[in-house]
Amino acid sequence: MMNNSFLNMASIVDFDPLNPSIPATKVEITVSFCVLYTQAMGNKEWREFGRTEVIDNTLNPDFVRKFILDYFFEERQNLRFDLRLEKPLGGIPGKKCGTVIVKAEELNNCRESVMMQFCGNKLDKKDFFGKSDPFLVFYRSNEDGTFTICHKTEVVKNTLNPVWQAFKIPVRALCNGDYDRTIKIEVYDWDRDGSHDFIGEFSTSYRELSRGQSQFNVYEVVNPKKKGKKKKYLNSGTVTLLSFLVDTEVTFLDYIKGGPYQLNAYAMALKAVGEIIQDYDSDKMFPALGFGAKLPPDGRVSHEFALNGNPQNPYCAGIDGVMEAYYQSLKSVQLYGPTNFSPVINHVARYASSVKDGSQYFVLLIITDGVISDMAQTKESIVNASCLPMSIIIVGVGPAEFDAMVELDGDEVRISSRGRYAERDIVQFVPFRDYIDRTGNHVLSMARLAKDVLAEIPDQFLSYMRTRGIKPSPAPPPYTPPGQPLQTQI
């Protein structure tokens, strides 16, 4: 079992004393930088790992410089982030009153990123000897109305119709998670001496960009000075969004947080139905079989293999034992088609055919993705089994069409094979997707699933017993604790 103590990363905030040597002449709030400290294993000393650049005059700093450090799965790694907010102390004019330094703990960032690509068309010509060398600059708007630079594209040389490379940017950096916040984009002509010529600008938002390539995302590049001077000025060209793709970064830690045994649809169905039906089994030992896989060590394909790896004794202790065998088998077998149902149905039918006196009744639970490769053989197996003390529950998982399963269910048309009809309906089918609760209440939705798949079992059981004239055994006498006198109720 994995020890998740390393997830508890420490966030330690220290207080620095006032530094009296800084003159009190500043009037603007400055977030100077963020400093990352690391702690070696077994060592209490904090060492500076790196620091960001300085960003002035904003309460929403977006540090371009990133910290890249190794993550070790087997170690607890403590990190400390110091964010420094500096503001001069007011006091007697001309006196050095010092600076207050406020530190804050880093907040978790939104892990959505977006991949975008843009192109330009008929941009203004700015170079005397050539066309233009255009590039884009993206700015995120802040709550106070200011703008913070968040991305620059590369320069495309000597063209008025550039196609810039696709780039990836965190959504937090682009709009701080506010999809309607203004994003300003400026277009420049690059000059070697750094005095880049302004071509024009336009504004958009994350929500507009998320529409993708469309008429909504063709933007006129406007130079306000030109527009003010020239009456007939329309624009300085256009910029078009070519693609927009959202991506959420997932990491090893996401899987660890989710737990090593995150229930998939197969396991959820198995647990929901099994936990109810197991109460009707006296010894709670269940044979668990898999079908449609290549088995080690030779890779032979099997449609009737023991999930616990022991063909001589495929029984598992309780539904928890079945779940454990299922997870273990996923590690050792390779799922493989085709998918044949008839072998497992015939397997259970062999047991049921040997006990027809009503002392035992067998329920086969099949969980499948809906692809049947041996439909004719399966129908024949079900027709043959319909005269035996057994029922079949089928739970279909995944997005497949389940027409074949509905036919096997036989609620509307009794199933038949080669002119023979099933003696009675023994199959109940439900699609798992009908029971997915969008609010995330898996307990309630799985209770509904179990209720519906087990609803027909009592009638199927009774129809077998009645047609064969099998009477219930007399109930055992009520339990009387030792030493207690028998009481007669009148």
N, C-alpha and C positions, 0 to 999 in steps of 0.2 A: 504494500500500500504506500502511496506517495505521501510524504510529509509536506504539508503545504505551509509550514511555518515561514518559509522564505518569501511568501506573498505579503507578509506583514511588514512592508518596508517602512522604516522609521521616518518620521517627518519631524525634525528637531529644529526649533527656532531659538536662536541665541539672541541676546540683547547686547549691542555694542555700546560702550560709554560714549558720551558726547565728545566730539573732537573740536576743541576750542580754536584750532589753528585755521579753520576755514572762514574767510571773511564774509560778513553778512551783507553782501551786495547783490545777491541773486533775488529775482522776483518771480521766477517761473518754477513750476513744479517739474522735477526731472526724475524719471526712472533711469538710473544710471546703468545698471546691468543686473543680470542674474548670474549667480555663481553656483556651480555644482561641486559638492564635496563627496568623496567616497570614503569608505571605512574598510580597511583590510580585515580578512577573517581572523578573529581572535585578537583584534587590536582595537582599542577604544579611540585611538587618535583619528581625527578627521583630516583628510588631505584634499586640497583643492585639485579638482580634475580639469576644470576649464571654466571659462566665463564668456558671456555673450558680448556683443558690441554694445555701445551706449546709444540709447534712443532718447531724444529730447522731446519735451513738451507734449506728452500724451499719456492718458490714463489707460490706454489700450495698446501697450507695446507688443509688437510682433517681431521677436528676435529672429534674424535670418540665420545666425550661427547656431548650429545644432550640436548636441553632445552625442557622440557615438562611442558606446562602451560595450564590452563583452557581457553577455548575460550567461550565467552559469546555472544550469538547472539544479545541480546538486548542492549549491551553496545558498546561504541567506546573504543577500546583498543589500546593505543599508545605504540609502542615498539621502543627501540633504540638499535642498534647494534654498538659496538665500536670494530673495528679491528685495532690492533696496529702493525705497522711496525717500528722497532727500528733500527737505524744505528748510530754508534758513529761518532762524529765530529772529523775530522782530524785537526791538528794544530801543536803547538810546542811540540816536543817529550818530554814525561814525564809530561806534563801538563794535568790536568783534564778539558777537553773542553766541556763535557756534551754530551747529546744525543738528536737527532731529533726524535720526535715521529710523524709518519704520520698515520692518521686515514682514513678509507674508509667505505663507505656504503655497506652493504651486498647485493650481487646480488641474483636475483631469481634463485633457483635451478631447474634443470630439474627434473620433478616429475615422470619420468619413473623409475621403479625398475625392477629387474630381479630376478627370483627364479631359482636357479641352484642346481644340485646334482651331486657329483662325487663319483667314487669308484676307488680303487687301485688294482693292480694285480702283484703278485710276486715281491713285494718291497724287498729291501735288508734287511737282518737280522742284527740288530745292538745290541740287548741285549744279554749278555753272558748267562743268565739263561732262557731267553724267546725268542720270535721272535722279534717284534718291536711294538712300540706304536705310530703309525704314525698320523701326522696332517699336514694340508696344510696352507701355508701363501701366501696371494695374495698381489701383489704390482702393483700400477698404475705407469706408466712411466710419467715423467714430461718433459716439453719442453726443459729443460737443460740437459736431459739425465739421471738424477737421478731417483730413484724410491721411492715411498711413500707407506708404508704399508696401506692396506685398509680393509683387512679381515683375520681372522684366523678361521679355522674350529675347532671343538672339537677334542679331542684325542680319537682314537679307540684303546683299549688296546689289546696287545698280538695277533697280526695278521699281516700277510704279504699281506692280501687281504681285506683291510678295505672298508666299505661302509659308507661314511660320511653322516650326515643328510643334507637334503635340507636347503638352507639358502637364504635369501633375501637381496639384496644389491642395493642401488641406482646406476643408470647408471652413474651419475656424479662422484660418489666415485670410480667407477671401471675404467672409461676411460675419465672422464671429458667431455662426450658428443662426443668424437672423436672415431668413431667406428673402425678405423684402428690403433689406438695407441696400442703399445705393452703392454700386461699384462703378468707379470712374476709371476710364481707360484713355490714356493719352498716346498719341502717335507722334513719333519723332523721326527726323532724318539724322542719322549718325554722322558726326564729324570727328576726324582724328584728334583734333585739339580739345575735344570735350565740350565744345560749345554747340551742342546738338540743337538743330533747328526744329521748332515746334510746328507740326503739320496741322494738328487739330485734336479734338477729343469727342467722346460720347459717353453716355451713362447707361447702365443696365442694372440688373439685380440677379441674384442667384436663381430666383423663381423664373425670371424670363429666360435665362440661359438654359435652365433645365428643360425647356421645350425642345431643345436640340435644333438640328438644322431645319430651318423653316423661314418663311417670309418675315416672321417676328424677330429673327435674329440676324437681319441685315441692317447695319447701323450706318447712318451718315456721319462722317467725320467732319466736325465743324470747328473752324478757327474763329472765335468770337471777335477778334480785332478786324479780320477781313469782312465778317458779316456786318460789322458796324460801319465800315467804310464803303462797301460796294453794295448798291441796291440789288443788283442782279446776281449776287453771290448765292449759290445753292449749297455747295459743300466742297470739301477738299478730298473727295473720294469716299469710298465706303469700306467697311470691314465686315466680314461675314463669318459667323460661327459655323465651322465645318462639322464638328463632332463634340459630344458632351456625354461622358460616361462616369457614373458614380461608382466608387469602390470603397468598401469598408475593410480596413486592415484587420486581419485576424492573426493571432499569435499563438504560440504554444501555451501561453498562460490562459487563453480563452478556453482551450480544451481542458486544461487542468481545473479551472473554475467550474466548468460544466460537469466535472466528475468523470472518472474513467468509465463508468457504466451509465452514460446518458441513454435513457430509454429511446430506442427507435420505434417505429410503428409496429414492427413484428413483436418486440418485447412488450410494448404497452398492451397489445391485444392479448398476448399470452398471459400476462399478469392479471389483466382485468377479468378474463373468462376463467382462467385457471384457479384463481383464489376463491371463486365462488363454488365452482364444481368440485374442488378438492374435498370439500366438506361432506360429499356424498360417497367418498371412498374410505373404506375402513382402515387400510394400512398406509394410504397416501404415498404409495410407491408407483410412479408413473413411467412407463416406457416412452422415451422421446426419440423420434426418428427424424432424420433429415432426408431431403430428396433434391436431386439436381446439383451435384457437386463432385469435384475430383478429390479423391482421398489420398493421403500420404500412405506409404512412401512411393508408390508406383504411379500415382495419378489416375487410377481407374475411375470411371464415372459410375456413380451409384445413385439410385433412386429409393434407397431403403437402408440408410446407414444409422448406426447408433450415435446420437449426439455426444454421449459421454465417452465415445471411443471404444466401448466394450460390447461387441456384438453378442457375446455370450450372456451378458446381463445389462441390457439397455435401460434398466429401471433407475429413476432418479428419486431422491427423497424430497417429496413435496414440490410445490411450484418453485420455491427458491432453488431447489436442486436442479429443476429443469432449466431455470434461467441461467444458472451457473454453467450447466452443460452447453447451453446455446452460445453463451459468450466464448467459452473455451473452444468450441468447434469453429467459430468464426476465425480464430487465430490459426487453425491448422488445416482447414479445407479450403479449396478454391471453388467458389460458386460457379456453376457451369450448366448450360442447357444441353439438351432439351429438358423440359419439366414434365415428368410423368406422374400422374396421380394414382394410377391403378395399383402399383406395387404396394404403397402404404395402405390403401383401402383393403387389398387382399390380405395383407399382413394381419390387420385387425380382424378381418373376417375369419381367418383361420382360428384365432382364439375364440371368437364368438360362436363358431360352429361347433366347438367342442363342449359348450355349456349352454344347452338350450332349455334347461329346466326352470329358468327364471331366477336362479340363485345369483346370477351375475348379469349386468347390462353394461355394454361398452359404449363409450362416447369418444369419437375420434375428432380432435380439433386440428384443422388444417389451416395454416396461415400462409398465404401465397400472394404473388404479385399479379395473378390473374391470367398468366400465360399457360395454357394447357396444350401439351404436345400429343397427348394420347386420348383425345376426346372419346373416340369410339370405345376403346378399352375401358375408360373410366365409367362410361354409361353402363357398360355390361357389368362391371364390378359392383356398381350401385344397385342395379336390378337384382343381382345375385344376393347382395347383402340385405336387401329389403325384407327377406324372410328370416333374418337373424336378429338376435337381441343386441342391436347396435344402432347408433345415430351418428351422423356426420355434421359437424359445424365447420363452415368455411368462412374465414375472414379475408376479404380481398384488400390488400394495401397497395398504395401507389395510384398513379393517374390513369391506369389502363382501362380499356373498355371491358366490362364484366358480363357481356352477353352470354358467354359460355357458362358462367357461374349461375346466372339467373335460370338458364335451361336446366342445370343440374338440380337447382332448388326444387323445381317441380311443383310450386304452389299453384301455378296457372294451368300447366299441362303436365300430367303425370309422366315421369321419365320412362323411356322405353329403349330396348335394345334388341335388334333383329326380330321385331314383332312381339317381344315379351314386355309387358308393362310391370313396373315395380309393384310389389304387393302392397306397399304402403309408402308414404312420403317419409324418408329418413334424413333428408338433407335440409339444412337451414343455412342460407348465405346472407351476409351483410357486408357492404363496402365500408372500410374503415374511415374513409374520407368524410362520410356522412356524420361522423361522431367527433370531428375535430372542433373543439371549442375555441372560438376566436378570442375569447377573453383569457384564455390560458388556464381555465379551470379543468385540468385533466382528470381530477378525481371524479367530478360530476359527469363528464363526458364518457369516461370509461365505465362508470356505473350504468349509464344508459346503454352502452354497447353490450355489456354483459347481460343486462336484462333482456335485450332484444334477441341476442343469439341463443339464449337459453329458454326463450319463451315457449318453443315448440317441443322441447325435450319431454315434459310430463305427458303430453298427449301421445307422442311417439312411443314412449315407454308403455303407457296404458294400452295402446292399440295392439302392441305385441302380446302383452299378458292376456288381454281379453280374448283375442282370436285363438289363443291356445288354451284357454280355460285355466290359466294359472292363477290360483288364489294366493293372496298375501299370507305369509306365515303369521301365526299368532304372535302378538306383541309380547315381549318378555315381561315378566312381573316387575313392578316398580322396585327400585333399589331401596333396600332397608338397611340402615347402618347397623353394624353388629351390636347386640345387646339392647336394641330398641324393641319394645313390644309392638306387635302388629295392631294397627288402628283400623277400625271399620267405620266407614262413613255412611251414615243413614240419610 
